[in-house]
Amino acid sequence: MSLYLSIVIPCYKEEARLVRAIPEIAAFVTPKGTFEIIVVDDGSPDGTARVTEELAKTHPQVRLISYKPNKGKGNAVRTGMLAAEGRYVMFADADQSTPISELDKLLPKLERDGYDIVIASRWLPESDVIIAQSRVRRLASRLFWFTVRMLALRGVADTQCGFKCMTRAAAQKIFPQVLTNTPVFDVEMLIVATREGYRVAEVPVRWVHDHDTRIPYNFRRAWQTLLEIFRIMRRHGVWRPVKVNK
């Protein structure tokens, strides 16, 4: 019997969060049909892999992919999405900043409205931000969005929310072309999706910022991010911003 849904969780040092996240995700999606939860351990130095294996004993839908050394979030998401077997595949952060219950806003866009990809957004007027980022992180996020919009991609308010769902057919076509291993893989994913003609819906979600982030902001990271955006643009021949298909 084919799977209905695959949920990919990219992980780096997430042993504490997984203990809570896996049972919550499993309990929510069980009534929806057959599913799998793919935990991608991105070279964690802690007990992420061990905890996942323990959770799999009581949640047989859990599957672990583990490798070393650490390669980056982009690699973890790509690995999981290409390994997924569900009709619909998604990735979600282990911190559950966007609660799994928000999936109910994404799936109808795929099933009923015929979109190929649905992305969650923290920046739409209807988005429900419970705990906001610090002022510095908000400023950095908006500067990032402005840079991406001016250089590479237009048509969405939030490229970076770690809660996205799509058809398996779209994932299998898109992710072999997403080559960056960095956290800006979402931008490359949306550029490839647009070039392949896929329709993208953006929906407002509930979001709670977790201050224990694995991706800090600083000047060095900002410079590296800008360089990576240019690499993505050069790789895909983007000389002016592409507009996401809606």
N, C-alpha and C positions, 0 to 999 in steps of 0.2 A: 504494500500500500504506500502510495507516495505521501510525502510529508506536506503539510499545509504551510508551515512557517519555520524558518530558521532564524535564530537570534544569535548574532556574533557579538561577543564581548571582548574587546582588546584589553589586555591587562599588563600592567607593569607595577609590581609591588602592590598587589590588590588582595592579599590574603584576608585582611580584616573585612573589607567591603563585600567580598564574595559570599561570606557566611550569611549575610543578610540579603544580598541581591538575588542569589540563585533561588532560594525558596519563594521570594516575592514574585519573581518573574514566572516561575513554574506554576504557582497558584493562580496567577492571573490568566495565563494563556491556555491552561489545561482545558477549560470549557470550549475553547475556540476550535479545537481539532488537534491533529497530530503535529508535533513540533520537536525541534532539537535546540539545545543551547550549546553553542560552540565557544568555549573559552580559549582564547589564543594567548598563551603565556609568552610575552615578548622578552625572553631572557631575564626574568625576574630573579633577583638574588635572595628573595625571601621564600616563603612557603606557598606561593600562589599555586604551583602545580600540585603540591601535596594536598592542599585544601580542596582543590577542584576534584581530585580523585576521591577524596573522602565524601564530598557532596554527591558525586556520581553514584555512590552506593545506595543512597536513598532517593536520588533523582536520576533514573537511568537515561533520561533524555539528554543528560549532560555529556558532552564530548570534549576532550582536552587535546589541543594542539600546542606543543611546547618545543621551544628551540632556544639555543644560545649561539652567539651573544645577542644582546639587545640590538634591534635593528630600527626601531621607531614605530610610531603609531600607524603610519601609512602602510608599512609592511604587514603589521598585525591585522589590520582591517582587510587588506587585500587577500592575505592568506585565508582568513576565515570566510570571506564572501565567496571566494572561488571554491572553497570546500563545501559550502552550504548546499543542501539538497532539497530545501523546501520550495514550494511554488512561489512563495513570497519570502524574501530575505531582508534582514535589517541588521544594523549595528547600533549598539547602545553602550554608553559608558557605564563602567562598574559602579560609579558613585550615584547613579540613578538621579542625577540632577533633573533630568526629565523623567518623571515616573513612568513606569511601564504602562500604567493605565492610560497614558496619552496615546498609546497605540490605536485606541478606538477612534481617534481623529484622523489617523493616517490610512488605515486599511480601507475604509469606504472609498477613498479617492482612487485606490487601485482597483478594487472590486466593482464598484458601481459606476465611477466616472471615467474609467479607462486610462488613467494616467499610468506612466511607466515607473515613475520615481516620485516619492513624496518626502519632503524634508521638513523637519520641525524648525520653528523660528522663535527666537526670543525677542525679536525686534519689530514685530508687527504690532499695530495699535491694540489688537485684541489679546496679545500675549499676556500671560499672568506670571509676572516675575515676583516670587515670594521673597527671596533673599537676593538682593542685587550684588553685583561685583563691587569691589572697591572703586573709588573714583579713578585711580590710576589704571586699573584693568579696563574700566569702561572706556576711558580715553583711548587706551591702546587698541581696544576692539573696534572702536569707531574709526580710528586712523587706518587700521588694517582694512576695514570695509571700504573706506574711501579709496585707498590705494588699489585694491582689487577692482573696484568699480571703474576707476579711471584708466587702468591698464589692461585688465584681462577679462572681466566678466560683469555683466549687468543683468538685472531682472529679478534678483532675489535680495531680500533684506538681511539674511543671515546665512552665510555659507558654513559657519563653523559649529553650529549646534550638533552635538554628537548623538543624534537620534534620527536616522534616516531609513526608509524602507523602499523596496523596489521589487519588481518581478525578477525571478531568477534568470530569465532570458536576458534582461537588461544587465544584471550583474555580471553574467558570463561574457557579455560583449564589452562592457566598460572596463572592468578591473584589470584585464591583461594589459590595458593601455595606460593605467594609472601607475606610474613608475616612481614617483617620489615616495620616500619613506617617512617624510616629515609630517607634522600635524596639519599642513596646508594641503594634504591630499584631497580634501573635499573640493577645493577649487579646481584641481585637475580633473576630478571625477565629474564635476558639472560641465567643464569645458568639453570633455570627451562625450558626455551624454548629449550635449547640444549638437556637436558635430555628427553624432550618430542619429540625430533626429528624434530622440526620446522626449516625451512631454514630462515636465516637472511641475508638481504642485507644491506650494509652500503653505504650511498651516501654522497658526499660532498655538503655542502649547504652554502648559504650566511648567515653570522652571525655578529651581532652587539652587543657588550657587553654593558649591562646596569649596570652602577656603583652603582645604587640604589638597590643592591641585597638584598634578604631576607635571604640568606645563607652566613653569613660571615665566613672567615677562621681565625682560631687561634689555638694555641697549644692544648687547651682542646678539641676543635672540632675534630682536627686531631687524637687525641688519641681515642676519642669516635668512630670515623669512623673506625679506625683500629680494635677496639674491635668488632664493628658490622660486619665487613667483616668476622672475625673469627666465629661469631655466625651463619652467613649465611652459611659458609663452613661446620660447624658442623651439622647444620640443614639438609643439603642436602647431607651429606656424601662426601664432596669434599676434598680429601686428596692430590690431585695434580690438577693443573689447567686444566679445561675442555676447549675444543676448540669449538668455535661457529660453527654451521653448516652453510655452504654457498652454 
